[in-house]
């Protein structure tokens, strides 16, 4: 019997979050990513002891990171194919579970890893899963009782 998994990664059933039916485990799914956010909101993340500017991009369906930022991360075959706003495919090497901190708070994200980008983007998958609430006036993002400071265009 095949296990099914929600395309957004929330669980093993059809998802109320993304309104998508579950897919057979191992089945590839195409997702999109803007790579250019209309309002660029960044946070400082600490990945493997290095401070990295991280773009919060609600238009990107999956979180993505440059291979150069996680050179030793163990990758598994991704079930996603990623296309950017102009429908060009972005080559994906695989995905990994990444542990990082923001403003001293620990977080985890399943990220696609690519040689074609230079950044770390946390997409809508991660923002929804972590219950992100943005306060644009205060330049903060809340994740439950954890508050992270944000900044605009770098």
N, C-alpha and C positions, 0 to 999 in steps of 0.2 A: 504494500500500500504506500503510495507517495504522500509525503507530507505537503501541505499547501502553506504558502506564506504570503502575507499581504505585501504588495509591491512597495509600500512605504517603509516596511521593516518593523511595523508595530506589533505584529503577532501572526498567529497561525490561522486566522480567520479573515473573512471579509471585514474591511476596516471602515469604521464610522469616520475616521480622520480624513482619509483620502478618497473615500467612496469608490474604491476600486475593488473588483473581485480578486480573490486570492488566485495565485498562479501556481502551477506545479513547481515544486522545488527543483532548482537547476535550470528552469526555463529562463532564457534571456529576456529582458524587458528593456525597451528603449525609454530613456528619460531625457529631459532637456535641461540645459543650464545656460543662463544668460551670459555669464562671464563678464558682463558689464551691467552693474546695478545703476539704476537711475539716481538713487540716493545712496552713496557709498557710506556705509556704517562699518567701522572697524573696531575691534577689541584687541588688546594685547594678550596673546596666548603664550604659554611657556610649553614648548614641545621638546622633549629630550634635553631639558636644561637650557634651551635657547629661546630668547624672546622673539616672537614672530607676530607680525601684523596679520590679523585674521579678518577677512571680509565676511560679514553676515549678509547673505544673499537669499532673500525669501523667494526670488524667482528661479533659483536653482533647485531642482527637485532632490538632488543628492549632494552630499558633502564631498569635496574633492581636495586633494592636496598634491603638491609637486613632489615628484620622487626625490628631488634634491633636498627636500626638507625632512624626508624620512628614508635616508639611503639604506639603512639596515633593517627596515621593517619587513617582517615576514608577510608575504602576499599570498592570497588565495585567489583562485579564478573568480572573477566577478560575474554575476548574473546580469549585469547591466551593460548596455551600450549607451554611450553618452553623446548627445548632439548639442551643439551650441545654438544660439539664437538664429543664425543664418542656415541652420540645418546641416552644417558641416559636422562630421563625426570627429569626436575627440578621442584619440587612442588611449585606452585604459590598460595598464599593466596588470591590475588586479585590485583587490581591496584588502583593507586591514582594519582592525580595531585599534584606535588610537586613544591613548590616555594623555591628557594635558591639563593645565591649570589656566584659569583666568582670574585675575585679582585674588589669587590665593585659594580659589575654589576649584576642586577637582571635578573634571568632566571626562566623558568618554564619547567617542563618535566612531561609527563605521564609515570609513572614507574610501572613495575611489582614488587610486594613485595613477598619476599620469606624468609623462615626460614633457607633455605639450604645454604645461602651465608652470608658472613660477610662484604661485600663491597657495594659501590655505583658505578655502571657502567653506563655511558652514551653511548648508542649504536648508530649505524648508523642512526636509526630513528631520534634521536635528533640532531645528527651532521649535517645531510642533512637539516632537517627542519630549523636549525639555520644558515645555510650557512657557516659552519666551514671551515676555511682555515688555514692549519698548516704550520708554518715556523719552520722547524726542526732546522735550523742553529741558529735562534734567540730564540728557545725554547718558542715560543708564538703561540697562536691560536687566530685568528681574527674571530669575529662574526659581520660582517658589520664594523662599526667604533669602536666597543669594542674589546680591546685586553686583553687577559688573559695569564698569565705566566704559563708555564708548567714545569714539571720536569720528569726525567726518573724513572727507577725502584726504588721502595722504599726499 
